[in-house]
Amino acid sequence: MSNPSTMSVIPPPVPSASVQAIPKFTIEPVVWIHQWNPGLMSLRIHRDPAYTFRPGQFARIGLTKEDGEIIWRAYSIVSAPDEAFLEFFLVVVPTGEFSSRIAKLKTGDTMHVEKISQGFLTTDRFKDGRDLWLIATGTGMAPYISMVRDSAVWRQFENIIVVQSVREHRDLAYTDELDQLARQRRSAAADAGAAQAKLIFVRTLTRETIDGALHGRVTTLTDSGELERDARLVLDDVHSRFMLCGNPDMVEAMRALLKARGFRMNRRLEPGHIIVENYW
Ligand SMILES: Cc1cc2nc3c(=O)[nH]c(=O)nc-3n(C[C@H](O)[C@H](O)[C@H](O)COP(=O)(O)OP(=O)(O)OC[C@H]3O[C@@H](n4cnc5c(N)ncnc54)[C@H](O)[C@@H]3O)c2cc1C
């Protein structure tokens, strides 16, 4: 038996200066920018072929400050999983550390993207239900655009009701795309081979009144029954499933209102009716 004091000890490996830690992010160029109004923009960046996500998830993106520090923020992904770019829909908060910088980007500028997508605002968390109510304030529309651009959702539900709540008509982004999709879905319903799901698009303005849109907060419209009348669908716990995304005040008020009507939060081990995402 060897004497422990004379045994050779293998030294721990010394990290070589040439072995670099694998970065958690990629650096991607901006390929397209669209300004909806001075405070709202959409932006596409190149998508690393290895980047995967499910509609409804968010990316963490980073911008380098003047002092070299990277600021990170979460942004819901607007694009569909089969698109070659990552699209985001952003509010420009004038005093915001991140968004005031992103507003100055030009095509060709770069940003950091964490390699792993995150988030649980995904339709696969609902195991049943017929009508999917996607309720958003402002940029909370972002994850829903990704969902309706993806064909999987049309096989999972019979009715997709997108409810877009904004202050003024100039904040109504993505409406042409949604109107066109609603028309396409109507003609798909006439085609016996296609998934039969319909898109019902409801928009509401809180500070203006215009043709083709409701007027008022989504909570008020739900409480009064106007939302159901407009969508021509009744809320009930067998058929209705809800996603709430955007302003935390809306999310909380809507959650409380739905709870009072007998709907429950959806949990991993306890299926329910409501999934939420707060943006701040
Ligand atoms: C999971 C998740 C997903 C998100 N997805 C999006 C997205 O798709 N688009 C987007 O614009 N933002 C999104 N956000 C918010 C985003 O991460 C930033 O907070 C926002 O862009 C502002 O960053 P900032 O540094 O400029 O200001 P911050 O210092 O982060 O925020 C300053 C203030 O701005 C207001 N604010 C923040 N975000 C918004 C918003 N989206 N709309 C209106 N007011 C806001 C709030 O009052 C907040 O206190 C998301 C947040 C989370 C947690």
The ligand as an SDF file (V2000), in Angstrom:
LIG
                    3D

 53 58  0  0  0  0  0  0  0  0999 V2000
  -41.1730   39.6760  -20.3250 C   0  0  0  0  0  0  0  0  0  0  0  0
  -41.1000   41.0980  -20.8470 C   0  0  0  0  0  0  0  0  0  0  0  0
  -41.3310   41.3640  -22.1850 C   0  0  0  0  0  0  0  0  0  0  0  0
  -41.2850   42.6760  -22.6460 C   0  0  0  0  0  0  0  0  0  0  0  0
  -41.5550   42.9010  -23.9740 N   0  0  0  0  0  0  0  0  0  0  0  0
  -41.5870   44.1810  -24.4160 C   0  0  0  0  0  0  0  0  0  0  0  0
  -41.9300   44.4570  -25.7800 C   0  0  0  0  0  0  0  0  0  0  0  0
  -42.2380   43.5620  -26.5900 O   0  0  0  0  0  0  0  0  0  0  0  0
  -41.9310   45.7710  -26.1640 N   0  0  0  0  0  0  0  0  0  0  0  0
  -41.6180   46.7920  -25.3120 C   0  0  0  0  0  0  0  0  0  0  0  0
  -41.6270   47.9570  -25.7330 O   0  0  0  0  0  0  0  0  0  0  0  0
  -41.2920   46.5440  -24.0360 N   0  0  0  0  0  0  0  0  0  0  0  0
  -41.2530   45.2780  -23.5780 C   0  0  0  0  0  0  0  0  0  0  0  0
  -40.9060   45.0370  -22.2780 N   0  0  0  0  0  0  0  0  0  0  0  0
  -40.4260   46.1610  -21.4760 C   0  0  0  0  0  0  0  0  0  0  0  0
  -38.9390   46.3830  -21.8030 C   0  0  0  0  0  0  0  0  0  0  0  0
  -38.1680   45.3180  -21.2530 O   0  0  0  0  0  0  0  0  0  0  0  0
  -38.3990   47.7080  -21.2330 C   0  0  0  0  0  0  0  0  0  0  0  0
  -38.7520   47.8450  -19.8870 O   0  0  0  0  0  0  0  0  0  0  0  0
  -38.9180   48.9140  -21.9610 C   0  0  0  0  0  0  0  0  0  0  0  0
  -38.5330   48.8890  -23.3120 O   0  0  0  0  0  0  0  0  0  0  0  0
  -38.3890   50.2140  -21.3960 C   0  0  0  0  0  0  0  0  0  0  0  0
  -37.0060   50.1060  -21.1500 O   0  0  0  0  0  0  0  0  0  0  0  0
  -36.2090   51.4010  -20.6670 P   0  0  0  0  0  0  0  0  0  0  0  0
  -34.8670   51.0150  -20.1580 O   0  0  0  0  0  0  0  0  0  0  0  0
  -36.2130   52.4030  -21.7720 O   0  0  0  0  0  0  0  0  0  0  0  0
  -37.0600   51.9490  -19.4780 O   0  0  0  0  0  0  0  0  0  0  0  0
  -37.3140   51.2200  -18.0570 P   0  0  0  0  0  0  0  0  0  0  0  0
  -36.4630   51.8940  -17.0490 O   0  0  0  0  0  0  0  0  0  0  0  0
  -37.1660   49.7240  -18.1970 O   0  0  0  0  0  0  0  0  0  0  0  0
  -38.8480   51.5480  -17.8430 O   0  0  0  0  0  0  0  0  0  0  0  0
  -39.2600   52.8700  -17.5050 C   0  0  0  0  0  0  0  0  0  0  0  0
  -40.7590   52.9630  -17.4260 C   0  0  0  0  0  0  0  0  0  0  0  0
  -41.2850   52.9110  -18.7520 O   0  0  0  0  0  0  0  0  0  0  0  0
  -42.5710   52.3360  -18.7370 C   0  0  0  0  0  0  0  0  0  0  0  0
  -42.5790   51.2000  -19.6820 N   0  0  0  0  0  0  0  0  0  0  0  0
  -41.6950   50.1700  -19.7490 C   0  0  0  0  0  0  0  0  0  0  0  0
  -42.0140   49.3240  -20.7640 N   0  0  0  0  0  0  0  0  0  0  0  0
  -43.1180   49.8510  -21.3510 C   0  0  0  0  0  0  0  0  0  0  0  0
  -43.9140   49.4370  -22.4510 C   0  0  0  0  0  0  0  0  0  0  0  0
  -43.6370   48.3140  -23.1560 N   0  0  0  0  0  0  0  0  0  0  0  0
  -44.9790   50.2110  -22.7820 N   0  0  0  0  0  0  0  0  0  0  0  0
  -45.2680   51.3480  -22.0940 C   0  0  0  0  0  0  0  0  0  0  0  0
  -44.5480   51.7960  -21.0340 N   0  0  0  0  0  0  0  0  0  0  0  0
  -43.4790   51.0480  -20.6700 C   0  0  0  0  0  0  0  0  0  0  0  0
  -42.8550   51.9050  -17.3010 C   0  0  0  0  0  0  0  0  0  0  0  0
  -43.5910   52.9260  -16.6380 O   0  0  0  0  0  0  0  0  0  0  0  0
  -41.4800   51.8000  -16.7060 C   0  0  0  0  0  0  0  0  0  0  0  0
  -41.4770   51.9730  -15.3230 O   0  0  0  0  0  0  0  0  0  0  0  0
  -40.9570   43.7330  -21.7760 C   0  0  0  0  0  0  0  0  0  0  0  0
  -40.7050   43.4650  -20.4350 C   0  0  0  0  0  0  0  0  0  0  0  0
  -40.7870   42.1670  -19.9600 C   0  0  0  0  0  0  0  0  0  0  0  0
  -40.5140   41.9150  -18.4940 C   0  0  0  0  0  0  0  0  0  0  0  0
  1  2  1  0
  2  3  1  0
  2 52  2  0
  3  4  2  0
  4  5  1  0
  4 50  1  0
  5  6  2  0
  6  7  1  0
  6 13  1  0
  7  8  2  0
  7  9  1  0
  9 10  1  0
 10 11  2  0
 10 12  1  0
 12 13  2  0
 13 14  1  0
 14 15  1  0
 14 50  1  0
 15 16  1  0
 16 17  1  0
 16 18  1  0
 18 19  1  0
 18 20  1  0
 20 21  1  0
 20 22  1  0
 22 23  1  0
 23 24  1  0
 24 25  2  0
 24 26  1  0
 24 27  1  0
 27 28  1  0
 28 29  2  0
 28 30  1  0
 28 31  1  0
 31 32  1  0
 32 33  1  0
 33 34  1  0
 33 48  1  0
 34 35  1  0
 35 36  1  0
 35 46  1  0
 36 37  1  0
 36 45  1  0
 37 38  2  0
 38 39  1  0
 39 40  1  0
 39 45  2  0
 40 41  1  0
 40 42  2  0
 42 43  1  0
 43 44  2  0
 44 45  1  0
 46 47  1  0
 46 48  1  0
 48 49  1  0
 50 51  2  0
 51 52  1  0
 52 53  1  0
M  END
$$$$
